[in-house]
Amino acid sequence: MAALCATYSNHFQDTFHFDDLHTVLNNPWIRDLRNLPRFFTDTRTMSAIPNNQSYRPLVTASLALDYRLGHGLNVVYFHASTFFWYVVQLALMYLLFHGIMQRIEPRERNAYLALFAVGLYALHPASAETVNYIIQRGDLYVALGMVAGLALYIRFPGARRWGLYLTPAALAGLAKPTAVMFPALLAAYLLLIEEDRFFVAIRKSIPALLVAAGIAMLQRIMLPPTFDPFRLPLDFYLLTQPRVLLHYFFSFFLPIGLSADTDRPPFVSFWREDAILGFLFLAALVGLALYLARKRQSRPVAFGIWWFLLASLPTSLFPLGEVENDHRMFAPFIGLALGAVWAAAWTWDRFGERVRLGRFRPYFPAVAATCLLLACGVGAWQRNRVWRTEESLWYDVTRKSPLNGRGLMNYGLARMEKGDVGVALAYFEKALLFTPNNPMLEVNVGATLSVLGRDKEAEGHFRRALDLDPNDARAKHGYARWLRHQGRTAECIPYLKEALHLNPLDRDTRLFLLEVYVESGQWDEVKALARNSLALYPGDAALSAFLSRAEGQSSSTAAAETKVMQSKVPDQVLELSDAYYRAGRFKDCIAAANEVLRMRPGSPEALNNIAAGYIGLKMWDQAIQAAQRALRIRPDFQPAHQNLEWAQAQKNSASPSSPIAAAELSAKQTPSAENYLQLSLVYHQAGRFRDCISAAREAIRLRPDYAEAYNNIAAGYQGLGLWDEAIQAAGEALRIRPDYQLARNNLVYSQQRKAAAHAAPAKP
């Protein structure tokens, strides 16, 4: 226990990852324990993505309980919950291992062998992959259920007729369908350890078979029609699995290549070395298990091998999106831990006398075991560090799988969140080489290019994402966000409606569409959508905030908001603060954020919301102060950086002595073409290139043949790196004034830069 706690002491702050995003972070159902009965009857509560909504009610219920205990998305409580059940599983594994060893050869040392086998499994680096990955606690629950069922069966033989040993297996079936392998493990135990005849073992396994059949039937009935995860072709998948099993087996003895997202491709032909090697390994392993089963003393090793194979069977026979995942080793390694330790002890008994260690011989097994456990503990500690943040996790993936397009994309996203736009774009472009037809990668490239001011290129990537998969709701949502950012609000609404049609349960899209409706003043649509959304998510305070803005503070919506404000869940109050900001209720946004600070002092997210609220109220000094406080707490908090820069820029622009303010005032008081041209020039000098172009266009509206205004537009596009647009604007200026030397210089410069961009080598 001391070694286990020391090894995992650095994992409780590890953040949410990968599938945690749609099953935990963005899953509104886990935020209220009153949804508990619904978890067992409605698979939509499992995930915010319809394609991933499978039937795992026990997992969802545990997440809701963790959310309640932690008063929100406090990752410590989620990890503490997983770790608690991990400890319970390890205690039951000791009872199981010791019981098997005592049946084979009753000896006092079996207690130490069982303890070492449990320690080897507990500290194994591969186990850290599941313990750290919150949503994959389903694998842990399945392993716990199978171990508990067999331990009860062995330890309490008189209670077998009551079927109590079936309860843990049945519960495990509510966590993941892989629990259907329990009767096969029970039959293997009966044949190898209790030495029952084949048909006797099968007869004794019938109650477990019935439970497994019930689990399989329930899973089949409850699987929604929307569940449609990406599956690899069955024949290619099956060809690859023996080689995958070899990788798993090897990783137990030398776990040097662990990765959160491997990039092993499926085999398309049997006639390749890797595929043949895999089948030879599988045949040899089955042959070894059959051979070891002949002698009673070696049967724990045979049972361990069969446990490894049987526990791996569901993910080996049924095609999934990836041919291998390291968290799939969690349950199979239970058998390998038992078999490897018993084999080591058996080998030492037979050949240990030949090892010349003198008086140190009696201590050698203990020293070797201690060194092995220490090495495993160090490895698990390092894997915990890898799982600490999105950046550290996906960097590890890119280092071990440099051709993994998804890993490259996710690492790029992590760098994007830190504001490293150039680095993010480089990783996105590299990912495009390996996954050129990924819609979400195209969306991410578009968003990055937009940040760099390359909006024409950005739109091309957004549109390609839509062409690649017209039914991808996330791509439509991403394009709509970009359109809204470009000020093309009317264009973004149809895409948001389509995204909502494709995924009606996407709460984020509903909130975004409500925000857009508020911005465009479509209050009837706000009312209709908010009411429809509240029918799906009753009492949701964020949705209520929009409805109350549209129809006045009704008693029901006010009650929902008040309930959240008075709750002890800072994440929900913070979300309500976000909703207030989106609905234009800036004072309420600030009040809710201050309530978050009362519950969670020093929250950078709350301080950033306060800054955003003050920006909405045009109170620049207060906004600057709040953003600076957020950055003192978290210096790399990119949203706070953006709010601080915006508030400072607006404050400077509003200053009476500011050239921008003076030029804006002149254009407002005397809206002449000359004043707008001057305003355009001032904007360009301040680096506000889009505003420069807009002011110059206003000058052209007042004087259509204004060559100087076209030249300013060319200069603005040069600042944004949009060479085609700059060339076109400079050419228009020269058409009006052929002797305009400044426009000619801008034209030549833009043509040179465009040629240089096309001649530049592709990034590696």
Phi, psi and omega in degrees: 000320179297315180295319180296312181295322178295319182295319184262010180294339182261013184253352188288343177260002179298137190277180177284148184219152162053244182290349174299334185297314184266346179260340182237294188300314184255018181261103184290341186290330183283357186275358181217119181294345177293346176279000186308310179299328183291333179301330185268354182236346186227108182290346179296341181283352184284324188207156176277354180250120184304321182297340184253012184274087176261181185258097178222062188297327181294322178294313181297320179297320179294324178294319178296321178295318178297320179298319180293314182294324182271004182053044179130199183275057176274104189298336180300318182292323179295317179290323179297321178297311179299316183295323179301311181289334174296317178297319178299316178300317181296320178297318179291327176298322178299314179298320180293309182298315182296320179297319179294316181297319181293328178290326182281311184207091183298116178212154181295327184290346181301330178299320181286322177297316179297319180296319179294319179298318178294318179297321178299316178291317185297322184262001182296134181302329180294329178295330180297335180297322180276320182296328181276336186267100195301311184291338179277012171300345174302321176298321179294317180297323178294313178299318179298316181296318181290319178295315181298318180299314180290323179297318177296321181296320183283314188283334183232070183297331180290340182264006183298324184293343178273348177074019181297330181294345181279340184299311179300322180294321179295318178296321178299328178294341176274358178256324181192141185292348179296349177294349180295350181277359182302314180298328178293319177294320178297317179297319178298320178296315182297320181289319189268322188261313179271356173059037174284153174291161188305308184289331176293317179297319179295318180298318180291340181270356184301316177302319178293323177298320178296319177297316179297320177296320177297319177299313181298319180293317179298316179300320181293318182293319186278348181294120185284158179294340180284344182291113183207067179290157177296128179237140175283155177304137187302314184295319178294320181297314182293326178297329186274334190298321176302320177293326177295317178298323176297319177297315178299313182299314179296323182294336177294321184271335179213083185278071185257350184241029182296139181209144179288341183206088180286163182238034178294123179278152176290147178282138179256357179209147176288333188273067171214154189302316183298316181295313180297318178301319180297315181291325176296319178298314182299316179296320180293321181292317177296318178297320178295319179297319179293321180293315182293336180289348182288329181251135185298321186293334181262005184292330174301327177292316178299317179297320178298321179294315179296324176300313180303314183290315183291320179292336178274348189299314183301317181281352177268331184265329184257118186295135178239184183288332177234147182286336180212149173216138184293334179288347176288348179280350190301305181287317180299329183289347174300314179294320180294325178298314178297310184295318183293318182291318179294321178296320179295316180294319180296317179295319179295321178299322185277324188239000183297330181296337182279347180279122184271094179238002178063222182289349180274353184304316182298337184265350186300313180301319181293318179295316180297318180296318180296317179296320180294316178296322179296317178297317178297317180299319178296319178297316178295320177302317179294321177295325175300319179295322179297323182278006186298310182228168175299320181296312181293323182294310185282337172295318178298321179296314182293330180288322181271335180228075186293350178257011183275103183299320180293320177297317178298318180295314182292326175292322175300319178297320179297320178289327178298318180296335178272358179090006179274073189295317181297317178295318180300315181297321179299318179289324177297316181295325177292321178297326180298334179293330186256332177229073187288349184242037180262111183301318183291330175294319177297320177297317181293321176297316179299316180296321180292315178298325179296319177299326180278002178084010182260066191290327180295316176296321181301315182297326177299320179289321177299316182291327177294324176300319179291325178291323181295321179212093181298345181256016178273105183296326182293324178294319178295320178298316180296318179295321179297319178299318179294317179300318180294321178297330178279359182084010181261059187299318182298326181287331186282336184300313179300324180292322177294322178296319178295318179299320180290326177294321180287327180223082184298339183267007181283098183295324180297318178294322177298314180295320180293318179296321175299318179299318180293319177299318178298315182298324181267003176073024180267076189290329176296319178293324177299313181299312184296313182291320180296317178295317178298320181292321180291336174292328177279322183236076184301137176076009180290116186292325180296318177291323179297328180299322179288318181296318180294328177292325185281324187241010185088162186287093177282162184294322183290314180291322178297322180295320179296318179293317181297322180298318179292318181298329181267000182283175177251026182247095184298330180296322180290321178293322178296320178295322177296321176300317176300316181296320176301318180296316180297326181277001180080014179263075191291322178295320177294325176302314181293318181298317179294320179295322176296327177293323176298318179297328178293322181276327183226080184303140178079019180288115179295329178295319179294317179297322178294322176295324176297317177300316180297320178297317178293327175297317177299328179273000182061035176256084193294318182298315179294323178295317180298316181298316181294318179296321178295322177297320178297320182285334174293328179280317180226092186299335183262019183280100189297317178302323178292322175302315182295317179294322179296314180297319180294314181297318179295319179295318180292323178296316179294322179294327182280350182294135181302331182273357182288133176299325179295314180299319180295317180293320178296320179296319179296317180294326180288317182286321180230087185285069179261164179297323180295318180293323177290327175296318177296320178298319178300318180296317179296318177300318180297318179296331179274359180081011179266075192292323179294318177295326176302314181294317181298316180294321179294322177296324177295323176296320179293326178299323179280331179220094187300334183258036186271096183297321181299324180292318176298322178295322177295324176297317177301317179295322178296316178293328175298319178298330179271355180076020180261087191288323179300315180294323178295318179299317181296316181293318179295322177297322178295321177298319180289331176297322180283318181230091183300337182263016185279097187294321181298319177294322178296319177299317179295324179295311181298316181299315181295322179294320179295316181293323178295317179296321179294322179295321180288330182276347184294141179292153179293147179290144180290000000 
